[in-house]
Amino acid sequence: MAAKLKNLKVTKVDFVDQGANPDAHIKLFKRKDGEKAEPKGKPDSVRALYTFKEKLEQSEDKQAKEVLVDVYDLLDFKKDAYELLCQIGNRSDKKTLKRLGTLKDYAENWGNHYALPKPKTPEEKQKEKERQAQLGLPTFRYHPNPLETGAFKESADGVVCDCCGKTTHIFYTAPFYAVEDIEYLCPECIASGEAARKYDGSFQDDCSLDDGVDDPEKLDELLHRTPGYSGWQQEYWRAHCGDYCAYLGQLGARELRALGVLEDVLDDPMWDDEHKEMIQESVNGGHLQCYLFQCLHCGKHLVWMDFD
């Protein structure tokens, strides 16, 4: 017999075997018999939670909306959780008022900025590559998604590149080490090396790199033809397998778990036990910030971390 649950609070989403609860109103990803279960925090688990969120968003049922507040909170959509709870919450209830106060602080200070990102499927990654190609964004070996990481921003009106003098709708926002104060650089002038040549500058400090890369061409590509990234302190670039790694973006322990790479980044001789504990306690946008890299050859994940 079907039962309607009241005051349901979602705290986690796990996988179940295929065939279990086949009449579920909302079905998440289910593994087949004999298939190894995904550990908690793997990308598919987060995608499943996003699927659940999207199903709930389509419902006008009050109880569904109450569950949606919890899902927003779990994914760190604090602004959305606060606004929805304002609409449906019982303000005569002390627990609701307390939760509203907590969510309000998060919503006003950070909004949804630090929401747990939805891990991309291979198909979505391919579509992102195609979108970048349509925008005319060059391919950067050591920084494959510079729009996503914030190294570039889009401008509907366009800006004028200081280097080539042409109007560009995508411009650079991360560090550029040069004597002259440069306001705008287009992706093409960075990829070609023209910006670095013209202003005798670089996009990364050559003293803030991992050792182990002997090829001067790789060093030249990283310093002079690769967009950098913005850190709390001095940015640092990781290397592995005799080459510099690809920069993937900033995150904290929660995002590392969601991507399923936390154990991978902790398996790194650069960090002692104290450092590893700090990585496991890091919060995206917090006082200790992690920056994720991936080896282009073996796929190993590495992080750099710094403090505000």
Secondary structure as UniProt FT lines:
FT   TURN            18..19
FT   TURN            22..23
FT   TURN            33..34
FT   TURN            40..41
FT   HELIX           43..57
FT   HELIX           62..74
FT   TURN            75..76
FT   HELIX           78..88
FT   TURN            91..92
FT   HELIX           94..110
FT   TURN            111..114
FT   HELIX           122..134
FT   TURN            135..136
FT   TURN            141..142
FT   HELIX           146..149
FT   STRAND          152..160
FT   TURN            162..164
FT   STRAND          167..172
FT   HELIX           187..191
FT   HELIX           194..199
FT   TURN            206..207
FT   HELIX           216..224
FT   STRAND          239..240
FT   TURN            241..242
FT   STRAND          243..244
FT   STRAND          246..251
FT   HELIX           253..258
FT   TURN            259..260
FT   HELIX           262..266
FT   TURN            269..270
FT   HELIX           273..281
FT   TURN            284..285
FT   STRAND          288..294
FT   TURN            296..298
FT   STRAND          301..307
//
